């Protein structure tokens, strides 16, 4: 499967039904500036540096996570086996330059017991603190 996802030009993450990263493609490594080994075993919010992942309970366990489109799409596809395509999603990300809101279009697809999450960045808005 690694060869297949590496052939895709947009960032792709292979995750389990709980949004824990199993693998990622080269485009995902470039997108996040991290190697796939460092992503393995981490939850999506940790990998993307979602500003809510450091709250008590962590990624997937905060009140904000219930509204997370990315998590909801992964859970839906895991539970039903139905793919979703180009779903608009937003995430508040932390980085050294300050918080940013990033708009994505995400696509999920179930393959065997894992989910592929394809991420296309639509826009980035720098948030004033």
Secondary structure, 3 states (H helix, E strand, C coil): CHHHHHCCCCEEEEECCCCEEEEECHHHHHHHCCCHHHHCCCEHHHHHCECCCCCCCCCCCCHHHHHCHHHHHHHHHHHHCCCEEEEEEEEEECCCCCCEEEEEEEEEEEECCEEEEEEEEEEEEECCC
